[in-house]
Amino acid sequence: MTGDNKTHDRTAAVVYGSETGSALDFAEEAGRLLERLHFQTIVTRLDALEPTALACFGFVVAIISTTGQGELPANARLFWRKLLRRKLPPDYLADVKFTTFGLGDSSYPKFNWGVRKFHKRLLQLGAHEIHPRGEANEQHEEGLDATWVPWAADLRQQVLVRHPLNDGVHPISEDTLLQPKWLLSLNRDHLASNPPRLCNGDHGIPVVDGASKISGDAQATQAGSPSLTGTSDPNSRGLLVELEENKRLTPQRHWQDVRHLRFSCASSVEYGPGDVLTLYPENSSSDVEQMLKLMNWGQFADLPIYFEPTNPIANLELYPLPPVSVKQRDNRTTLRKLLTHSLNIRAIPRRSFFSTIAHFTDDQMHRERLLEFTNPKYIDELYDYTTRPRRSILEVLQEFHSVKIPWQWAANVLPELRGRQFSIASGGPRKHTSDGTTNFELLVAIVKYKTVIRTLREGVCTRYLASLPTGTTMNAVLQRGGLNIQKTEATRPVVMIGPGTGLAPMRSLIWERYNWQLRMVDAGQIREDAVADSSNRLGETVLFYGCRNQEADFFYREEWDVLKQKMPLKIFTAFSRDQKTKVYVQDILKQQSELVYNLLYMQNGLVYVCGSSGKMPQAVRAALVDVFRSCSDMGESVAEVYLQTMEKEGRYKQETW
């Protein structure tokens, strides 16, 4: 049941649900793969489409990451809710052919649940699978590409079998540069007598007069399309915030710089424990200048430029938006502004980056080496060259100095500079001031380290934040997190495991529980003189915190001493480097096994695990299984089943990064 939509054989939609941008990157790569097979292809977020619009295409490729507690990303949840409507008949998507690919992290209990339940729901509604689902694991030693590369190669073969090319028609070679949907353009008044050239002078770039049509025709076309929706994420809110405090918490001699940042917002905004604030960084002026000089873009750096569609928009039912957004109302910007605010020149390059820039060099040795990195046979070499040493795009271009990207292609070659999410560390009375101002407190580790090749690396966002003076205003987005903590939990005990900066959401929850306690006192539900007594109606709060040294990175220790006198709070610490034998949070969990068992099993308590992904969540999980086993007659398998039951009941939640 797909309405009157007509299915086209040589069309494809690549739809994605992306939280951090990884799924979008893979979706764009899938779109290019299908274009080379002569498919008219669109790449769009799921929330931009109505479910029935999927039947407009010959087939659909859905690429979805998993976030939170097995949830779909924010830009796919509206679409997902529409698929869950109870009155949908079993043949609702009978005309849809599809395949799916998931991006996940096996350190999470609900590994790739987002794509799994999406895939299952499409089948329930009558859609037909044309290629087996793929599932990538961020914890794989060679990263997500280890699964993506063979899966995409198999998909290509399957598509050619199902949709063979006509006689005499061949796939577009990788040697051919695909035309992007948008190019940057300059008013003719600002051009020199000789127009700029592509590919080191091999191809000309058309130049247009006047402003880009994106502000008019493109948006009007999209708004008028019956299958396109313009709904924004109801769980996100854009804010203008001001930096009130930027304080280093660790001693200067300590190896890591960890900051307490406090932002204010003039309006009153509500948020809860586990919610995140997305901040948008800028590239340093020195990096931008290096990029301009390296690419010979200096003469165009400060001239007004626009995004111009390369095809007549009216010819396509859905035309994608430009690769990056331009915030000015007239869509005017400059190359320098794009490099500063919108394009990530410090990102680790993907395979597709090497494939594209190979077209922009006349050096045959450089070209051959760049193309080697795109060969699936050398995926391990690509990993060793890029991901392992964290080599950036700027460094690659410095090494392959013969590459000269045309400035018109900058936004098509360089990835978008995306915002970075930070778990909010404030809660309860720390969220608002008496005049209605909203506070957002963050616990941020400044990323700065040396790689295996002894090169200094700095995080783009945290380097930017560390340098900000108080009084700086910036755009931010407040987004609901995945912990989904409710006030009804106030009377239940909670066990929190939050080593390092994983303490941020735990601090928010502790202050929130303290605030719930104050309200219960006001309501006469508990006596004020008994609030710190675990026998009252307020559930006990237990925090397991881990760091290297008590004196260097035991954050907010003075707060804990005060709060222990005001609420039923216990804190157990693991300082891994303060003794000869390293001690971690999982070791302290097992030392306090009777307490943990009593709170979780006997009192039906809750567990929250926050912090770095990888080994820590798995070690904590194993420790909890050991607690259940050692404090009861459960065997290991029964203890594991009990932990799985806690997950299903929402009593075990994990938020790691």
C-alpha positions, 0 to 999 in steps of 0.5 A, spaced: 500 500 500 504 505 497 499 510 494 500 512 487 507 513 487 510 510 481 516 505 481 522 507 477 527 501 475 534 505 474 533 509 481 535 508 488 535 512 494 540 511 500 537 513 506 541 514 513 540 515 520 547 518 523 548 521 530 556 523 529 556 523 521 559 516 520 553 513 517 552 519 512 559 518 510 558 511 508 551 513 505 555 518 500 560 513 498 554 508 497 551 513 493 557 514 489 557 507 488 550 506 485 551 513 480 557 509 477 552 503 475 548 509 472 542 509 477 539 516 478 541 516 486 539 521 492 542 521 499 538 523 504 536 523 512 530 518 513 526 524 516 526 527 510 522 522 507 515 519 508 515 512 508 511 511 502 516 515 498 521 509 498 516 505 493 518 511 488 525 508 487 528 501 484 531 500 491 533 503 497 539 502 501 539 504 509 545 505 513 543 506 520 548 507 526 545 505 533 545 510 539 543 510 546 540 504 548 539 501 542 536 507 539 536 510 532 539 517 531 535 523 532 535 524 524 531 518 523 526 517 529 520 521 526 521 516 520 521 510 525 515 513 529 511 513 523 513 505 521 511 503 528 504 506 527 499 500 529 494 501 523 499 500 518 497 493 514 502 488 513 503 490 505 504 497 507 511 497 504 510 491 499 513 495 493 519 497 496 526 493 495 531 494 500 538 492 504 541 495 510 547 496 513 549 498 520 554 501 524 555 499 531 560 498 537 560 491 540 562 494 547 554 496 548 550 491 550 545 492 544 550 492 538 547 494 532 540 494 535 538 500 531 539 497 524 536 490 526 529 493 528 529 497 522 530 491 518 525 487 521 520 492 521 521 493 513 520 486 513 514 486 517 511 491 513 512 487 506 518 490 504 523 485 500 530 484 502 535 484 496 541 483 499 543 481 506 544 486 512 551 488 513 553 490 520 560 494 522 563 494 529 567 500 531 571 496 535 574 492 530 582 492 529 581 495 522 575 499 524 568 500 520 571 499 513 573 492 515 566 490 514 563 495 509 568 494 504 567 487 502 559 488 503 559 494 498 563 490 493 558 484 494 552 489 493 555 492 487 555 485 484 548 483 486 545 490 483 548 488 477 545 482 477 538 484 478 539 491 474 543 489 468 546 494 464 544 495 457 548 492 451 554 497 450 553 500 457 559 499 462 559 502 469 563 508 470 570 507 471 573 510 477 578 514 473 572 518 471 570 524 476 563 524 478 560 531 477 557 533 484 550 536 485 553 542 487 559 547 486 562 553 489 561 559 484 564 566 484 560 572 481 563 574 474 565 581 477 570 578 482 574 573 477 580 575 473 580 575 466 582 567 466 577 563 469 579 558 474 581 551 472 579 544 474 584 538 475 591 542 475 588 545 468 585 539 465 577 542 465 574 548 465 569 550 471 562 554 469 561 561 472 555 564 474 552 571 475 549 573 481 547 569 487 546 561 488 539 558 487 539 555 493 535 560 497 530 560 492 528 554 487 532 549 491 528 550 497 521 551 493 522 545 490 523 541 496 518 544 500 513 543 494 515 535 493 509 531 496 514 526 499 519 530 502 518 533 510 521 538 513 520 537 520 526 538 525 528 534 531 523 535 537 528 532 541 533 538 539 533 545 541 538 550 538 541 555 543 545 561 543 550 560 550 555 564 553 562 561 556 562 563 564 567 559 566 573 555 563 577 552 569 582 547 569 581 542 574 587 537 573 594 540 576 599 543 570 604 537 571 598 532 570 599 529 563 592 531 561 588 537 561 581 536 564 576 543 564 570 545 567 566 549 563 560 553 564 555 556 559 549 560 560 543 561 556 538 567 557 532 563 557 530 558 561 531 551 558 529 544 561 534 538 561 535 532 565 541 527 566 544 524 560 542 530 556 548 532 551 550 539 549 553 540 542 558 545 541 561 547 534 568 548 533 572 552 529 579 551 525 585 555 527 587 560 523 594 557 522 591 551 519 586 555 515 592 559 512 596 553 511 590 550 507 589 556 502 597 556 501 597 549 499 592 549 494 593 555 491 587 558 493 589 565 496 587 569 491 579 567 492 580 566 500 576 572 501 571 573 495 564 572 496 562 565 493 555 561 493 553 554 492 550 553 485 547 546 483 550 543 477 543 540 474 537 544 473 533 543 479 526 542 476 529 536 473 529 532 479 523 530 484 528 531 490 534 535 489 539 534 495 541 540 499 549 543 499 554 539 502 555 544 508 550 549 510 551 557 510 548 560 515 548 567 512 541 569 510 543 570 503 547 564 502 553 568 501 560 566 504 567 566 503 572 560 502 576 562 508 569 562 512 568 555 510 575 553 512 574 556 518 567 554 520 564 549 516 570 544 513 574 539 517 581 539 515 583 536 521 579 530 520 582 523 518 581 521 511 576 516 508 578 511 502 573 516 498 577 522 499 583 518 496 579 516 490 577 523 489 584 527 490 587 522 485 584 526 480 587 532 482 594 531 481 599 530 475 604 526 478 603 519 476 607 516 482 602 520 487 596 518 483 598 511 483 600 511 491 593 515 492 589 509 488 592 504 492 589 506 498 582 505 495 584 498 493 580 493 498 586 489 498 590 494 501 585 496 507 590 494 512 595 499 509 590 505 509 588 503 516 596 504 518 597 510 514 590 514 517 587 511 523 593 508 527 597 514 527 591 519 526 593 522 520 589 528 518 587 531 511 591 537 512 597 532 513 596 528 507 595 534 502 602 536 505 605 529 503 602 529 497 603 536 495 602 535 487 594 535 489 591 541 487 584 541 489 579 546 485 576 551 490 570 550 487 570 543 489 572 544 496 566 542 500 565 536 496 572 533 497 573 536 505 568 533 510 563 537 514 566 540 520 561 537 525 559 539 532 561 535 538 557 532 543 558 533 551 554 530 556 552 535 561 555 535 568 550 539 572 543 538 574 538 539 580 539 546 583 545 547 579 541 548 572 538 555 573 539 561 577 534 565 581 533 570 575 531 564 570 538 564 566 540 556 564 547 553 566 550 548 562 556 545 566 561 540 562 567 536 564 571 536 558 578 532 557 582 536 552 585 531 547 592 532 546 597 526 545 603 524 541 601 518 536 605 512 534 609 516 529 611 521 535 606 526 532 602 531 536 595 530 535 590 535 538 582 534 538 579 540 533 573 541 538 577 541 545 583 545 542 578 550 540 574 550 547 581 550 551 582 557 548 576 560 549 576 566 553 570 567 558 564 572 555 565 568 548 558 567 545 557 561 541 551 557 538 549 550 541 544 545 540 541 541 546 539 534 545 536 529 549 540 523 551 539 516 551 539 514 559 532 517 559 532 518 567 525 519 570 523 522 576 520 516 578 526 513 580 527 517 586 525 512 591 529 506 587 537 505 589 542 507 583 549 504 582 553 509 577 559 507 574 563 513 571 570 513 570 574 519 568 569 524 564 564 519 564 563 522 571 559 528 567 552 525 567 553 521 573 554 528 577 548 531 573 544 525 576 546 526 583 544 533 583 538 531 580 536 526 585 538 531 591 533 536 588 528 530 587 529 529 595 528 537 596 521 536 593 520 530 597 521 534 603 517 540 601 511 535 600 512 531 607 514 525 604 520 524 608 523 528 614 528 533 613 532 530 619 533 523 615 535 525 608 541 522 609 539 515 612 538 510 607 532 507 610 528 513 608 524 513 602 529 516 598 533 510 594 540 510 595 545 513 590 552 509 589 557 512 585 563 508 583 569 512 580 575 511 577 581 515 575 589 515 575 591 519 581 587 521 587 590 528 587 590 529 580 584 527 577 579 526 583 574 531 580 569 534 584 571 531 591 569 537 595 562 536 592 561 529 594 563 531 601 558 536 602 552 532 599 554 525 603 551 529 609 545 531 605 543 525 601 544 517 602 550 518 597 556 513 597 562 514 593 567 508 592 574 510 588 579 506 584 585 510 583 589 506 578 596 509 579 596 510 586 599 503 588 603 498 585 597 494 583 593 497 578 586 498 581 580 499 576 572 500 577 570 493 576 575 491 581 572 496 586 565 493 584 567 486 586 570 488 593 563 491 594 559 485 591 554 484 597 552 492 597 551 492 589 547 485 590 543 488 595 541 494 591 540 491 584 537 484 586 534 485 593 532 492 592 530 492 584 535 497 583 538 501 577 545 501 573 548 506 569 555 506 566 558 512 562 565 513 560 570 511 554 567 505 550 572 499 549 574 495 555 571 498 560 564 497 559 565 490 558 569 489 564 564 492 568 559 487 565 563 481 567 564 484 574 556 485 575 555 478 573 561 475 578 557 479 583 550 476 582 554 469 581 558 470 588 552 473 592 547 467 590 546 460 588 546 463 580 551 460 576 555 464 570 549 463 565 544 464 570 547 471 572 548 473 565 541 472 563 539 476 569 543 482 567 540 481 560 533 481 564 535 488 567 537 491 560 530 489 557 527 492 563 531 498 562 535 497 569 541 497 566 543 503 561 550 504 558 552 511 555 559 511 552 564 514 547 
